[in-house]
Each structure stands twice: as structure tokens, then as C-alpha cells.
Amino acid sequence: MMRFTVIDPGGTVSFSGPGHCLKALVAGCSHGADDVAALLERVRRYDEQFVEQVWNELARFDEHVLPESPESIERWLDRSLPESLEAFRVFDQQLRNRSLTAGRLGVVLFNLPERRIVQIENSYGELLRKDRGRIRVDGKPVNRYYHYTLPDNWTLLP
């Protein structure tokens, strides 16, 4: 699993997924996503099950954690393992630290307002500005592909 952290004008969210989701997220960026909702909706075309999982995990987080309640953050962090893969919103330093903690395959930061993708750690494979990925149906790869080209106004950092 890989950790993905997305900064958008409304804040930051962090979630995990299989390595192949890295290309799907870059493809979503290449098609003009300005916020996390638009990014995930673009990725839905490539792997609907992954996107549904992220939204469900964020909904669970929102049920249990309030930004103005440090106690709720502590409870969530205490019951959540450090290597936890679940999605969450980032609104304090502890959550920010967790959002930058690599999964087994690494951690990648998507800064949508700045049009920047930062591969803090990437053990999955080389991320290219132009590439293709395999579409998944019900979480399983099928014999169909999507293609993307990251526009020049996006910065891709190793």
C-alpha cells in the first residue's frame, strides 16, 4: 500500500491505496482536478472500488473526529495503528505527521493549488509525465487502459 496526501484549497486529506492508484491519481490531475472531490471523481473512471473505499473511510473519520476537539483526534489516533491505512482529514500536526508517513510502497503528496506532485518516497515504480494505466472493475484489472499526459504547468518532483 502507498500513502497519498492531497492538498486542495479546502484543506488536506490523506488515504492509502495499492501502488497502481498512483498513476490513476496523476491521470486525474492531468485532466484538470482542482480539489480532492474532483480528483477522486476523475479516478472513479479507472478504479471505482478504490474511490468508494476512500469516501467511506473519510465518512467514518468525520463521524468520530471533530477539528475543534483535540480529545476526538487523540481517541482516533490511539485506536488507529501507526501503520494505519485508513483515510483522514489533516487539521493538526499529529495528523500532518501521519499523512507524511510512508506506507510499504511509499508516500506521494499532491498539491493541487500549486500543481505539484512530490514523491516523498516511491518504491512502486517510476512515475512518468506521460503514461498509461490499467482500468479496474470491481477491484480487478481488465484488458482496458487509460492514458494520461501531465501538462507542463505541473511539477513532478522525485
C-alpha positions in Angstrom: 0.0 0.0 0.0 1.0 3.6 -0.7 0.0 6.7 1.2 -1.4 9.6 -0.8 -1.9 13.0 0.6 -3.8 15.6 -1.3 -3.7 19.3 -0.6 -6.6 21.3 -2.1 -8.0 24.8 -1.5 -10.2 23.5 1.3 -7.6 21.5 3.3 -5.7 18.3 3.2 -6.9 14.6 3.1 -4.7 11.5 3.3 -5.5 8.0 2.2 -3.9 4.8 1.2 -4.3 2.5 -1.8 -2.5 0.0 -4.0 0.5 1.2 -6.0 -1.4 1.3 -9.2 -3.6 4.1 -7.8 -0.6 6.4 -8.1 -0.9 6.5 -11.9 -4.7 6.9 -11.6 -4.3 10.0 -9.3 -1.7 11.5 -11.7 -4.2 10.9 -14.6 -6.8 12.7 -12.5 -4.5 15.6 -12.1 -3.7 15.7 -15.8 -7.4 16.1 -16.5 -7.8 19.3 -14.5 -8.8 18.3 -11.0 -8.8 21.4 -8.7 -9.9 19.7 -5.4 -9.9 16.3 -3.9 -13.6 15.6 -4.8 -12.9 16.4 -8.5 -9.7 14.3 -8.3 -11.5 11.3 -6.9 -14.3 11.6 -9.4 -11.8 11.5 -12.3 -10.1 8.5 -10.7 -13.5 6.7 -10.4 -13.4 6.0 -14.2 -10.3 3.9 -13.6 -11.0 2.2 -10.2 -14.4 2.8 -8.8 -13.9 0.5 -5.8 -10.8 2.4 -4.7 -12.7 5.7 -4.8 -15.7 4.3 -2.8 -13.3 3.0 -0.2 -11.7 6.4 0.2 -15.1 8.2 0.6 -16.3 5.6 3.1 -13.2 5.9 5.2 -13.4 9.7 5.2 -17.1 9.4 6.2 -16.1 7.2 9.2 -13.4 9.7 10.2 -15.8 12.6 10.0 -18.2 10.7 12.3 -15.6 10.3 15.0 -13.3 13.3 14.8 -14.0 17.0 15.1 -11.4 19.6 14.2 -12.2 21.6 17.3 -12.0 18.6 19.7 -8.4 17.6 20.4 -9.8 14.7 22.5 -11.5 13.2 19.4 -8.3 13.4 17.5 -6.4 11.7 20.3 -9.0 8.9 20.5 -8.8 8.3 16.8 -5.1 8.3 16.8 -5.0 6.0 19.9 -7.3 3.4 18.4 -5.6 3.7 15.0 -2.4 1.8 14.4 0.6 4.0 13.3 0.8 2.0 10.1 -3.0 2.5 9.6 -4.1 2.7 6.0 -7.4 4.5 6.5 -8.3 7.9 5.1 -8.4 11.0 7.2 -8.5 14.8 7.1 -5.5 16.7 8.2 -6.0 19.6 10.6 -3.4 19.4 13.2 0.3 18.5 13.5 -0.2 14.9 14.6 -2.4 14.2 11.6 0.0 16.0 9.3 2.8 13.8 10.6 0.7 10.7 9.9 -0.2 12.0 6.4 3.5 12.1 5.5 4.3 8.6 6.9 5.0 6.2 4.1 3.1 3.0 3.5 5.0 -0.1 2.4 5.3 1.4 -1.2 5.9 5.0 -0.1 4.1 8.3 0.2 3.2 10.9 -2.5 2.0 14.4 -2.0 -0.4 16.0 -4.5 -0.5 19.8 -4.1 -3.4 20.7 -6.4 -3.3 24.5 -6.0 0.4 24.6 -6.7 0.2 21.9 -9.4 2.9 19.9 -7.8 3.4 16.2 -7.2 6.1 15.3 -4.7 7.3 11.7 -4.5 8.5 11.8 -0.9 9.1 8.1 -1.2 8.2 5.9 -4.1 9.0 2.2 -4.1 6.3 1.3 -6.6 7.9 2.4 -9.8 9.0 5.3 -11.9 6.3 8.0 -12.3 6.2 9.4 -15.8 4.7 12.6 -17.1 3.1 10.5 -19.9 1.9 7.0 -19.3 -0.9 4.6 -19.2 -2.6 2.5 -16.5 -4.9 -0.5 -16.4 -8.6 0.1 -15.6 -10.0 -1.9 -12.8 -13.6 -3.2 -12.5 -14.7 -4.4 -9.0 -11.0 -4.0 -8.0 -9.7 -6.4 -10.6 -7.6 -5.3 -13.7 -9.3 -5.7 -17.0 -7.9 -5.5 -20.5 -8.6 -1.8 -21.0 -6.2 1.1 -20.4 -6.4 4.8 -19.7 -3.7 7.2 -20.9 -2.6 10.5 -19.5 -0.1 13.3 -20.2 0.7 15.6 -17.3 0.5 19.2 -18.5 3.7 21.4 -18.5 2.2 23.6 -15.7 2.5 20.6 -13.3 5.8 20.0 -11.5 6.7 16.3 -10.8 9.4 16.0 -8.1 11.3 12.8 -7.4 
